[in-house]
């Protein structure tokens, strides 16, 4: 291959920005990031945007490497045969390699009334809309947050700390990832903030109306503003472009993060499904996968064999407003240990993690190739064996 090598990165989130920055290690690689917004959104801050304690935006000039081109647009189709992408404005971009990092959002709610009367919080625009709705809603009005995962917990806590009357409907257990000891602490923090927690069997929401949510056990919870944090969805770009995806719509790849359909397409972040066994959705995983996707592209350019992904999860953290947090330590196989840091220490560690998620991008922009992450070389291969076979291998389409 002679001349410059064009790499198009679809998506400007944690994975896309990390990949774009890391690709600048080679002077002959021209990187273009296509993203619908002209600002970077640190999604770990969206619950703070809703609560009014953070604007959840960062200028791309602060996180993108010098020389990376940003195109504020959306990709409507990938033409793998032509090695080009079609943009929403009618234009197109050609590529030698493509990094698919379109991210994720809320899945379309299937519960009756949820699409009409509940507010998601998974994107900048959704969080801004919800903040506006809350601004026009009396502080005494009942607010219901649906979903007992980190987003639901953090959103409920943030609003309760601002003085809102909040009920958190878990649809099961509160904080499923947390160790039981940490879960007890989480309940204590939420109670201290005044959050009413509804969890256990029969607490799944079965319907949403303008002024209430209905639960599986027949209870009806008054709610003037219902916030929906349940479910996971990814853009259907890969499927619309004729590329193989998993049942959730994530691009199917091999363990090097290479598309099963074309070795010039590499995926990273929430929208990737290596060996049909995707990693847990997180900013941490997205950054690591973005770096590995870039390494795969760089090795292919150099004529070398890409390496399989190896990634372990050392911890996860949850904030409870601005004054407390839980930093849950985990095993490398992404299961919780009985050890965690609560209270002020948990809050400081959570804030450190939020800041680090952006600082890693800035560091990679200045020193491409510098990002490293914990590995163990055992957990992933064991999971692959347990699911019934060897890792899938991408088709070698040149």
matplotlib code that plots the C-alpha trace (Angstrom):
import matplotlib.pyplot as plt

x = [0.0, 1.5, 0.7, -1.4, -3.6, -7.1, -8.8, -12.4, -13.6, -17.4, -18.3, -16.6, -17.2, -14.6, -13.8, -13.7, -11.6, -9.1, -8.8, -8.4, -5.7, -3.7, -3.8, -1.7, 1.4, 2.0, 2.7, 1.2, -2.2, -4.9, -7.6, -11.2, -13.7, -17.4, -19.7, -23.1, -22.0, -19.2, -18.5, -17.3, -19.8, -18.4, -21.4, -20.3, -21.5, -25.0, -26.7, -25.0, -26.3, -29.8, -29.2, -27.5, -24.0, -22.1, -22.7, -21.3, -19.5, -15.9, -14.4, -13.0, -9.9, -9.1, -9.3, -8.5, -4.9, -3.6, -4.2, -7.3, -10.1, -13.6, -16.7, -19.9, -22.3, -23.8, -23.0, -26.1, -24.5, -21.2, -20.3, -17.6, -17.1, -16.4, -14.6, -16.7, -19.3, -22.3, -23.1, -26.4, -25.7, -25.4, -21.6, -19.3, -15.9, -13.6, -11.4, -8.6, -9.6, -12.8, -13.2, -16.8, -17.4, -21.0, -21.6, -24.9, -28.0, -31.3, -33.2, -36.7, -38.9, -41.3, -43.3, -46.7, -46.6, -42.9, -42.0, -44.7, -44.4, -40.9, -37.7, -34.4, -31.1, -28.5, -27.6, -26.7, -29.9, -32.1, -30.4, -30.8, -34.5, -35.0, -33.2, -35.5, -38.6, -37.5, -36.8, -40.5, -41.7, -42.3, -39.7, -42.4, -43.7, -43.1, -40.2, -39.8, -36.5, -36.9, -33.8, -31.7, -28.3, -25.6, -27.4, -30.7, -29.0, -26.8, -29.7, -32.0, -29.3, -28.4, -32.0, -32.8, -29.8, -31.2, -34.4, -36.6, -39.1, -37.6, -38.6, -36.2, -38.0, -35.4, -37.3, -35.2, -32.3, -30.6, -27.2, -26.9, -23.1, -22.5, -21.3, -24.1, -22.1, -21.8, -25.5, -26.4, -24.3, -26.0, -29.4, -28.2, -26.9, -30.2, -32.3, -30.2, -30.9, -34.6, -34.9, -37.6, -36.3, -38.7, -36.9, -37.5, -39.9, -42.8, -41.2, -40.7, -42.6, -45.4, -46.9, -46.2, -49.0, -48.8, -49.0, -47.9, -46.0, -47.6, -45.7, -45.8, -47.2, -50.2, -48.9, -49.3, -46.6, -47.6, -45.1, -45.2, -41.8, -40.7, -37.1, -36.2, -32.7, -33.5, -32.2, -29.4, -29.5, -27.0, -27.5, -28.5, -25.9, -24.0, -27.2, -28.4, -25.0, -25.2, -22.7, -23.2, -24.4, -25.5, -29.1, -28.6, -27.3, -23.6, -21.1, -19.8, -16.0, -13.3, -11.1, -8.9, -12.0, -12.1, -15.4, -16.4, -17.2, -14.2, -10.7, -10.6, -13.5, -12.6, -15.1, -14.7, -16.8, -20.4, -21.2, -18.7, -19.4, -16.1, -16.9, -20.5, -19.4, -19.3, -17.7, -19.7, -20.8, -18.5, -16.4, -13.4, -14.0, -14.7, -11.4, -9.5, -11.3, -10.7, -7.0, -7.0, -9.0, -6.3, -3.6, -5.3, -5.5, -1.8, -0.7, -2.6, -1.0, 2.4, 1.7, 1.6, -0.9, -3.2, -3.4, -6.6, -8.1, -7.2, -9.1, -9.8, -12.1, -10.5, -13.5, -16.7, -18.0, -21.3, -21.9, -24.6, -24.9, -21.8, -20.9, -20.7, -19.8, -19.0, -15.9, -16.5, -13.3, -13.7, -11.9, -10.4, -13.4, -15.6, -17.3, -17.4, -15.1, -16.3, -14.0, -15.2, -14.5, -17.6, -18.4, -15.9, -13.2, -15.7, -16.7, -13.1, -12.3, -15.5, -14.6, -11.0, -12.4, -14.6, -11.8, -9.4, -11.8, -11.2, -7.5, -6.6, -7.9, -5.9, -2.7, -3.2, -3.6, -0.3, 1.6, -0.1, 0.4, 0.8, -2.5, -2.3, -4.9, -4.9, -4.9, -4.8, -4.7, -7.0, -10.6, -11.4, -10.1, -12.0, -15.3, -14.8, -14.3, -17.4, -19.6, -18.7, -15.8, -12.7, -12.8, -14.4, -12.1, -12.8, -13.1, -9.9, -11.4, -8.8]
y = [0.0, 3.4, 6.9, 7.8, 5.2, 6.5, 5.2, 6.3, 6.0, 5.9, 7.3, 9.8, 8.3, 6.7, 3.9, 6.0, 8.7, 6.3, 4.4, 7.6, 8.9, 5.7, 5.4, 8.6, 6.6, 6.2, 9.4, 7.8, 7.2, 9.8, 9.5, 10.9, 10.6, 10.8, 11.8, 13.5, 16.0, 18.5, 17.9, 14.8, 13.4, 11.8, 9.5, 8.8, 12.4, 12.2, 11.6, 14.8, 16.7, 15.6, 16.8, 20.0, 19.4, 18.9, 19.8, 16.5, 17.9, 18.3, 20.1, 17.7, 19.9, 18.8, 15.0, 14.4, 14.2, 16.9, 16.0, 13.9, 15.2, 15.5, 15.3, 16.4, 14.0, 10.5, 7.5, 6.0, 3.1, 1.2, -0.2, -2.8, -3.8, -0.2, 0.7, 3.8, 5.2, 7.3, 10.3, 11.7, 15.0, 13.0, 12.9, 10.0, 9.0, 6.3, 4.3, 1.7, 0.6, 1.3, 1.4, 0.7, 2.5, 3.7, 3.2, 2.4, 3.9, 2.9, 0.1, 1.0, 0.3, -2.6, -1.9, -0.4, 3.4, 3.6, 5.1, 7.8, 8.7, 7.7, 9.7, 7.9, 9.3, 7.4, 10.1, 13.8, 14.9, 12.6, 13.9, 17.5, 16.9, 15.3, 18.1, 20.6, 18.6, 18.5, 22.2, 22.8, 20.2, 21.1, 19.8, 18.0, 16.1, 12.3, 11.1, 7.4, 6.0, 2.6, 0.3, -0.8, -0.7, 1.9, 4.5, 4.1, 4.3, 7.3, 9.2, 8.6, 9.6, 12.8, 14.0, 13.0, 15.0, 18.0, 17.6, 15.6, 13.0, 9.9, 6.3, 3.7, 0.7, -2.0, -4.7, -7.2, -6.8, -3.4, -3.1, -6.7, -6.5, -5.4, -7.8, -8.3, -6.3, -3.3, -3.7, -3.2, 0.0, 1.2, 0.8, 2.8, 5.6, 5.8, 5.8, 8.6, 10.6, 9.9, 7.5, 4.9, 1.6, -1.0, -4.2, -8.0, -10.3, -8.7, -5.2, -5.2, -2.4, -3.7, -0.4, 3.4, 6.0, 9.8, 9.9, 6.4, 3.2, -0.3, -3.2, -6.9, -7.5, -5.2, -2.1, 1.3, 3.9, 7.5, 9.3, 12.7, 12.2, 8.6, 8.0, 4.9, 3.4, -0.2, -1.9, -1.7, -0.8, -0.1, 1.7, -0.7, 0.6, -2.7, -4.7, -2.2, -2.4, -6.2, -7.0, -9.8, -8.8, -10.5, -10.5, -7.1, -5.6, -5.4, -6.1, -9.7, -9.9, -12.4, -12.0, -9.4, -7.3, -7.8, -8.1, -11.6, -10.2, -8.0, -7.8, -4.0, -3.4, -3.5, -2.8, -1.4, -0.4, -1.2, -1.9, -4.8, -8.5, -10.5, -14.2, -13.4, -12.8, -9.1, -7.3, -5.6, -2.1, 0.5, 3.5, 1.6, -1.3, 1.1, 2.8, -0.5, -1.9, 1.3, 1.0, -2.7, -2.0, 0.6, -1.9, -4.5, -1.9, -0.9, -4.5, -5.2, -2.2, -3.4, -6.9, -8.5, -10.8, -9.0, -10.2, -11.4, -9.1, -9.6, -7.5, -7.9, -5.8, -4.7, -2.7, -0.8, 2.3, 4.0, 7.5, 8.4, 12.1, 14.4, 13.1, 9.3, 6.5, 2.8, 1.6, -2.2, -4.2, -7.2, -10.3, -10.4, -12.5, -9.4, -10.8, -8.7, -9.3, -8.8, -5.8, -2.3, 1.3, 3.2, 6.8, 9.5, 7.1, 5.6, 9.1, 10.1, 6.9, 7.3, 10.9, 9.8, 7.1, 9.7, 12.1, 9.3, 8.1, 11.5, 11.9, 8.6, 10.0, 13.2, 11.2, 9.0, 12.1, 13.5, 10.1, 7.7, 4.1, 4.8, 3.4, 0.1, -1.9, -4.9, -8.4, -12.0, -14.3, -16.8, -15.5, -14.8, -18.2, -20.0, -18.2, -19.0, -22.7, -22.7, -21.3, -24.3, -23.9, -22.0, -18.3, -17.4, -16.3, -13.5, -14.1, -12.9, -10.5, -8.3]
z = [0.0, -1.0, 0.0, 3.0, 4.7, 5.5, 8.6, 9.4, 12.9, 13.3, 16.7, 18.9, 22.4, 24.7, 22.3, 19.1, 20.5, 22.1, 18.8, 16.8, 19.1, 19.1, 15.3, 15.1, 16.0, 12.2, 10.2, 7.1, 8.7, 8.2, 10.8, 10.4, 13.2, 12.2, 15.1, 15.2, 17.9, 17.9, 21.6, 23.5, 25.9, 29.1, 29.7, 33.2, 34.0, 32.4, 35.8, 37.0, 34.0, 35.0, 38.6, 37.5, 38.9, 35.6, 32.0, 30.7, 27.7, 26.8, 23.7, 21.2, 20.9, 24.5, 23.8, 20.1, 18.9, 16.7, 13.1, 13.7, 11.5, 13.0, 10.7, 12.5, 10.8, 11.0, 8.9, 7.3, 5.5, 5.3, 1.8, 2.7, -1.0, -2.0, 1.3, 1.8, 4.2, 3.3, 5.4, 6.4, 4.6, 1.3, 1.1, 1.5, 2.8, 1.5, 3.8, 3.9, 7.4, 9.4, 13.2, 14.2, 17.5, 17.3, 21.1, 22.7, 24.2, 25.7, 24.1, 22.8, 25.9, 25.3, 28.4, 27.5, 27.9, 28.5, 25.2, 25.6, 29.3, 30.5, 30.0, 29.1, 30.2, 28.1, 25.7, 26.0, 24.3, 26.4, 29.6, 28.6, 27.8, 31.2, 33.0, 31.2, 32.2, 35.9, 35.8, 35.1, 37.6, 41.3, 43.7, 45.7, 42.6, 42.8, 40.6, 39.8, 38.5, 36.8, 37.0, 39.9, 38.0, 38.3, 36.1, 38.0, 41.4, 40.5, 38.9, 41.9, 44.4, 42.5, 42.3, 45.9, 47.1, 45.3, 47.3, 45.0, 46.2, 44.5, 44.3, 42.8, 41.3, 40.8, 39.0, 41.0, 43.3, 43.9, 42.3, 40.9, 40.5, 44.1, 46.8, 49.4, 51.9, 49.5, 48.6, 52.2, 52.3, 49.1, 50.7, 53.7, 51.5, 49.5, 52.6, 54.0, 50.9, 51.2, 48.2, 48.6, 47.1, 45.8, 45.0, 45.0, 43.1, 41.4, 41.2, 37.4, 35.8, 33.6, 32.4, 32.5, 32.5, 32.6, 36.4, 37.6, 37.0, 37.5, 38.9, 38.3, 41.8, 41.2, 43.0, 41.4, 42.1, 41.6, 39.4, 37.8, 36.1, 35.2, 34.3, 32.4, 32.9, 31.9, 28.8, 26.3, 22.6, 19.8, 16.5, 13.7, 11.2, 11.0, 10.3, 7.7, 6.0, 5.6, 8.3, 10.7, 14.2, 17.4, 18.6, 20.2, 17.0, 18.0, 15.2, 15.4, 15.5, 16.2, 19.3, 17.6, 17.2, 13.4, 11.7, 10.7, 7.2, 6.4, 7.9, 7.1, 9.6, 13.3, 16.1, 19.6, 22.6, 23.4, 19.7, 19.4, 20.2, 19.9, 19.5, 20.3, 23.9, 24.5, 27.4, 30.1, 29.0, 30.7, 29.8, 31.1, 28.7, 25.8, 26.2, 26.4, 23.4, 21.4, 22.1, 21.1, 17.9, 16.9, 17.6, 15.4, 12.5, 13.0, 13.0, 9.8, 8.2, 9.2, 7.8, 11.3, 12.9, 15.3, 18.9, 20.7, 23.2, 26.9, 29.4, 33.1, 35.2, 38.5, 40.0, 39.4, 41.2, 42.0, 43.3, 45.8, 45.1, 45.7, 49.2, 49.1, 46.8, 46.7, 44.9, 44.5, 44.0, 41.7, 40.6, 37.1, 35.9, 36.7, 39.8, 43.0, 46.0, 49.5, 49.7, 48.8, 49.7, 51.0, 52.0, 51.4, 50.1, 47.6, 46.5, 45.9, 44.0, 41.9, 41.0, 40.2, 37.8, 36.1, 35.6, 34.5, 31.8, 30.0, 31.1, 29.5, 26.2, 26.6, 27.5, 24.4, 22.3, 23.5, 23.7, 21.3, 22.2, 25.9, 27.2, 29.0, 30.9, 33.3, 31.7, 33.1, 30.0, 31.7, 32.2, 28.6, 27.2, 29.9, 29.0, 25.4, 26.2, 28.4, 25.6, 23.6, 21.3, 20.1, 19.4, 16.0, 13.2, 10.8, 7.1, 5.4, 2.9, 1.3]

ax = plt.figure().add_subplot(projection="3d")
ax.plot(x, y, z, "-o")
ax.set_aspect("equal")
plt.show()
